[in-house]
Amino acid sequence: MRSVVLIFLFVLTALPVRADVSFDRKELTVVRPDQSSFSMTVEVADTPAKQARGLMFRTDLPDNEGMLFDFREPRPVTMWMANTPLSLDMVFFDNAGTVKNIVTNTVPFSRETIPSGFNARGVLEVRAGSAKKLGIDIDAKIVFSK
């Protein structure tokens, strides 16, 4: 077992880290189904390189912050947690910004795919437990400048 862990750690550390990928930060608003709202700061993953990197290798994600994956056009989306040490909630939304699916408490480092379940415009990733804590539910709206 110890040798498997050591091999895993070696492979993990041998993977290239794309230090040249930087994310723009912006504010977005979440309008809950009861019409109350709140704002949060997100890093925007809006290119293939940024989307491939996502929150990989991050060990901290502050409260009221997240990462917004903007695919620009609705499509089937699959995510995974490879090289991601944080457990996350993934909030999938359609072209109108309406939340249609939420996957909570993802498994760190998992290579299992997490499907959107519909043609998603994007995904909002927040720290595990934050979707419930913030009141993000199905039919909430993600409002951001496109």
Number of C-alpha atoms within 10 A of each C-alpha: 6 7 8 9 10 11 12 12 11 11 10 13 11 9 9 7 11 10 7 8 14 13 15 9 15 14 14 17 15 22 21 20 16 9 9 10 16 12 15 13 17 22 21 21 26 16 15 11 13 18 18 12 19 23 23 16 15 11 10 10 17 9 12 14 20 23 23 26 22 19 18 13 12 16 15 13 18 13 16 16 21 18 19 21 17 22 21 25 23 27 25 27 27 21 16 12 20 23 25 19 20 21 16 19 17 19 18 16 16 15 13 13 12 15 16 24 13 15 17 27 22 28 27 24 27 25 22 19 13 20 21 12 8 14 17 20 18 16 16 22 22 26 15 14 7 5
